[in-house]
Amino acid sequence: MNLLWLVSLESLLATILAGLTFLFFLYFPRLQKKSLPENELPFITVVVPARNEEGKIGRCLESLAKQNYPNYEVIAVDDRSQDRTGEIIKGLAEQYPVIKYVRAKEAPPGWIGKCSALVQAVQYAQGQWYLFTDADTCHTPESLRYAVSYAIEHKADLISFMPVQELGSFWERVVMPVLLGSFLCGDPFNTINEHTNERAYAYGQYILVRKDVYEKVGGHDSVHDQILDDISFARVVKSFGYLILSADGRLLYKVRMYTDLESLWQGWTKNLYALIECKVIFLVLVILLINLAIFGPLVSTGIVTSMWLRGESGTELNILTAQAVYQLTLLFLWYRRTTEHYLGVDWRHFFLLPFGSLTMSALYLHSAYLVHSGVKVSWKGRQYTVNTSKSIEDKPEGASASVPSSSLDPALSAIAEND
């Protein structure tokens, strides 16, 4: 393949990648520091499922317990943890009356563990709105106030907010910027916010939904076997004709999804292929786009530099040099724009992008292999077989035969009944 032709293709794809990303942020709604009067703020139930989160659950619950919000409760459900998660929740529930501890029973056959835990937790919910958030999040003191006010002002039935991502380890800084940045190309015009558009998804770390809407669509029962439970639930809500929205949540919370390569690998491979609808053609297109738009320009720059160092010259080399400069500039601007939602990275991590694109390719390929081969995916001590319909086919080990009822800690039952 002619080098000039290949570099021209890279320039085109880099332009597409950057252009779609810039469009996304141009149309992406921004949350403002605005709040309704206190007498207009509804009672909120915050639901936090936690399984083997002893290193994160404390920070999350403490941030939720210190909300500047007049009337809310936090239901923290220990999803059969094998570490100190339940013990930590119990201790914080005793310290903060707003927190209620729930011990979940094992998920029944054909259920995702998280969905089962959420269904059990909402049995105790008394709020007019439910906020579903994850144990790896940390919330600002005004988080509930701003989010609820925005949802009511915009007449949302369900709304989710994009977080700030905390990237602390080498592999987080390698993989996450490429993966998360590439996702933005999927909806550059934010059509999710158009009521007449069928597109629907949600940022699963922060989903705020009206109680009556949640109940009418069947709650998490309706997506109990979906590996992408957050996106699937948003689609269910929108299919009923309700208004779903998404917005920038930098004022609300931050999240550290993974802390090492092992958890990152397992976390993404369990559902990454499902994010592109489990279609081989999308797999090929994504890998080609990312590698030619991100990895390719850095390789081409190295080739062009070596040509100059060898004393070569000519019109073609000048064109190649101009394109290489254009690609690197565009790629750096893309990186800078996307990293406004990241903590723990700076300009030096830009040079990790080629490793990130290659690792991302390996993640996609492994995720696709798990689906098409029928090999089980592992996550937090549970195993599932995911099919091309993005649902699970078998039960996790130790599953019971029917939808379980959770148990509220006896010492806290009076609090739950009186709140």
N, C-alpha and C positions, 0 to 999 in steps of 0.2 A: 504493500500500500504506500502510495506517495506520501512523504512526510508533510508536505504543504497541505494536502487534502485532509490528512488526519488532524493536523493542528487547526485547520479551519472548522472541522467538525467539533473539535473541543471548544473552540470559541463560541460556536453556535449554542452548544449545550450549556456552557457556563453562563451565557447570556440568558438562556431560558430559566436555569436554576435561580440565578440572582433576580431576574425580572419577576418571576412568580413569587419569590419570597418578599421582595419589596412591595408588590401589590398586596400580599397578605397583610402586611403591617399597615399599609395605607388604609385599608378598609377595616382593620381590626378595631372594634370598639374599646375605648379606654375607660376604665373605672375612675370616677372622680371621688374626691374626699367629701362626699355629701351624705347626710343622714336625715331620715324622717324624724319628726318629733317623737319623743319617747312614748307618748300615748298612742302612737300609730304603729309602733313596732310590734309585730305579732310574736307569740310564744314559739320558740324554735327548739326542736330536738336535734342535737348533733349526735350522729351515730358513727362510732369508730370501731371497725373490726380489726382484731389484732391476733396474728398467729406467729409465734416465735419472733417477737419484736422487742425483746428485753433491752436492746440498745437504743431504741427509738421512742417507745411508747411513753416514757416519762416526760420527755421534752414536749411531745405532742399534747398530752393531756394537761400539762401545766399551762401551756399557752392557751388552751381552750378554757381552762378554769379561770383565767384572768381576763376574760373578755369584758370590754366596756359595753355591756348589753344588759338591758333591764330584766329580761325574762326568758330564760333558756335552761335547758338541761343537757347533760352529756351522758350518753349511754355507751360505755366501753365494753365491748363483748370479747371475751377471751375465747378464741376459736381453737380450743383444744391444743393450746400451746405446749411444747415440750421443754420450755425453758422457764425463766422467772417472769414471763409476761403477766400471768394472772396475779402473781404475788405483788408485782409493782402496781397493777391496776387497783387491787384491793387497798393497798397502802394509800394511794392517792385519793380513793373514794372516801376513806376515813378522814383524810385531811381536808378535802374540798367537798362540801355537801352537794354541790351541783353535779358531781360525777356519780354515776351509778354503775356498779360492776355486774356484768352478766356472764355467766359461764355457759357457753354453748354446748349443745350435744353434737355428736358427730353427724356429718352430712349424710343424707339418705342416698340410696343408689341413684346414679345419674345426675347428681347435683354437684356444681362447683362449690367448694367449701366456703368461699367468701359469700356467695349468694345465700347459702343456708344460714350462715351466721347473721347476715343482715335481716333475713326474714324473722329469725328468732329475736333479734334485738328490738325490732319495731313493735313487737307485742307490748312493750313497756312504754312506747313513745306517746307523749301527750301533746306534742307541738302541733301548731297549724301548718308549719313548714318542717321538712326534714332536710338536714344537711348531712350528706354522706361524705366522709373524708377518711383519709388513710392514716395509719399509725406512723408513717414516715414523714408526716407534714409538721410544720411549725407555723402557728398563726399569729399575726400581729394583733394587738389589743383591740383594734377597731374592725377586725375582719368581719365579724357577724353584722355589725352595724352597717358597714358600707355595702356588703353583699346583699343583704336583705332589702335595703333601701333601693339599690339599683334594680333588683328583681321586681319589686313592686312598682317602681316608677315606670319601668318598661313593660309592665303587664306580662311578665314571663310566667309560664307554668313550670318550666324547668330551665335552669341556667347553670352553666359550668364555667369555671375560670382557669385560664392557663397560669401555671405557677412560675415562680423563680426556681430554677434547678440548682441545687448545690452539688458541685463536682469537686471531690476532695482527693481522690486517688488518681494515679497515672491512667488507669484504664477508663475511668469515668471521663477524664479529659480527652482521651483518644476517641472513644466511641460515641459518647452522648451528643456532642455538637454535630456530628455528621448525621446521626439517626434523627435527632429531634429537628434539626434544620431541614432535612429532606422532607419531613412530614408536612411542613408548611406549604409545600407545593400542591398538596392534594386539594386544597380549597382556597385558591388565591383571592377570590372575591368575597370570601366569607358568606357563601350562599346558605350556610347553616342558619343564618339569622333572617333569612327570607321565609316567611310563613308559607308561601306557595311553592317553595322548592322542596323536593323530597329528601335532599341531603340532610343527614342527621348524625351527630356524634357527640361525645362529651369527654371532658377532661376528668377522668375518674377520681382524681385526688380531691375534687371539690365539686360536688353535684348538689345543688339546692333545688328542691322540688316541693310543690304544694302537696299537703297531705291528701286532700281529696283527689287530686290527679294521680298520685301514687297508688291509691287504693283502686281507683276506677280502671287503671290499665293493668292491674294484677300485681303490682309491686315487683320485687325481684323473683317471685315465682315465675313470672313470664319469661325470664331469661336464665332460669336456674341451671341450664346445661351449656350456656354460651361462654366460650373461653374469653371473649371480649365483652364481658358483662356490661361495662359502662357504655360502650358504643351501641350495643344491642338494646340496652334499656332506653337510650335516647331515641333510637329508631322506633321502638314500640310507642313511646309517648307521642312522637310526631305523627305516627300512623293513625292515632286516635284524633288528630286534628288540633292538638294542643300546640302552643307556641313554645319552642325551645330556642335558647340563645346561648352564645358564648362570648366571653370578653376577656380582656387582659386582667389578670389577677395579681399583678406585682404588688399592689397595695395590701393584699390579703394574706398571703402565705408563701412559704418556700417549702421545698421538698427535696430530700435526698433519697432517691429511689434505691440505689445500690451503693455498696461501699467497697466491693472488691470484684475481681474478674469472675469468680465462680457464681456469685449471686446475680451479677449482670448478665452472664451467659444464660443461666437458667431462666431468669426473668424475661429476657427478650425472646429466647427461642421457643418459649411456650406459646407465644401468640403473635410473633412478628409476621409469619406467613399469613395468618388470618387478617392482619391489617391490610394486606393487598388482595383480599378476597380468595386466598388459596388458589390463585390462578398462575400457571407457569408463565404465560405471556407477560403478566405484570412483573413476575420475578425477573425475567430477562431484561425487561425495559428498565426497571429500577436499578439493577446492577450496572447496566450499561450507562445509564444517565449519570449515576453518582461517580462511577470510576472515571468516565471520560470528562466529566465536568470538574471533578475535584482532584483525583489522582493524576489524570492525564496532563493537565497544565504544568504541574510540578516536574513531571518527567520530561515534558517537551522543553521546559526552561533549562533543565540540565543538559539536554542534547544540544540546544542552541548555544549555550554557554561553551560547551566543549568545542563546537564548530568555530566559534570566535577564537578560542584559545589555540586552535590548530592553525590559525591564520587564514581561514576560509573567508570569502567575501562574495558579493554579488547581490542582485536584486531579490532573488528568492530568500536569501539569508536575511536581508533587511525586512522582508515581509514576515518571515518567521519570528524575527525579534520583536517586531511591533505587535504581533498577535500574542506572543508570550507575555509581554509587558501588560497588554490589555487584559489577558486572562488572569494574571496574578493580581492586578489591581481590582478587578471585578470580584475575584474570589475573596480577597481581603476585606472588601466592603461588605460582602455577603456574610463573612464570618463575624465582623464587628457588629452588624445589625442583629444577627441571631443571638449573639452572646450578651445582648442586653438583658436576656432572661436567664443568664447563668451567673453563679457566684463561684469563684475559685479558678477562673481562667484569665489570662491576659494575652497580649499580642504574641508572646513567644509560643503559645500553644497553637498558633496558626500553623506552625510547621509540623504539627502532629496529624494534620488532615489526611495526608496520604495513607498513614497507618490506620486512621479511622475509617477511610473508605474501604480498605481491604478487609479490615475486621468486620465492618458492617456487611460486606458481601458474604463472609463466612457465616455470620449469624443468620442471614436470610437463607442461605443454602442449607444450613443445618436445620433450621426451623421447617423448611419445605421437606427435607428428608424425613423428619419425625412424623409429619402428617402423611406423606405418601407411603411410608414404610410401615406405619402402624406402631412404631416404637413409642413407648410412653414418654410423656414429658413429665418432669419432676419440678415441684415447687413447694417449698416449705414442708417437706416431709410427706407430701401427697403425690400420687401419680395418676395421670389421666392419659387416655388415648384420644387425640383430637382428629376429627375427620375433616374433609374438605368443605363441609357445611359449617365449620367453625364451632361445632358443638362436641361435647365429650361423648364417648361411646360406652364407657364402663364406669364402675364406681371406684372411689378411692378405698384403700384398705380400711377395714373396720367400719364400713358404712352400715347404718341401720336400715330398716326396711320401710320406714315411713317418715314424713316430714316431722322433725323433732320439735319438742317444746323446750325452750331454754330455761335456765334457772337463775333467778335473781338472788344474789347473796342474801341470806336471811337477815343479816345485820343491817341491810340496806332496804329491806322490803318496805318498811314503814315510810322511808323517805320517798320511795317510788309511788306509794299510794297517796301520799299527802301533797305531792308537788303538783 
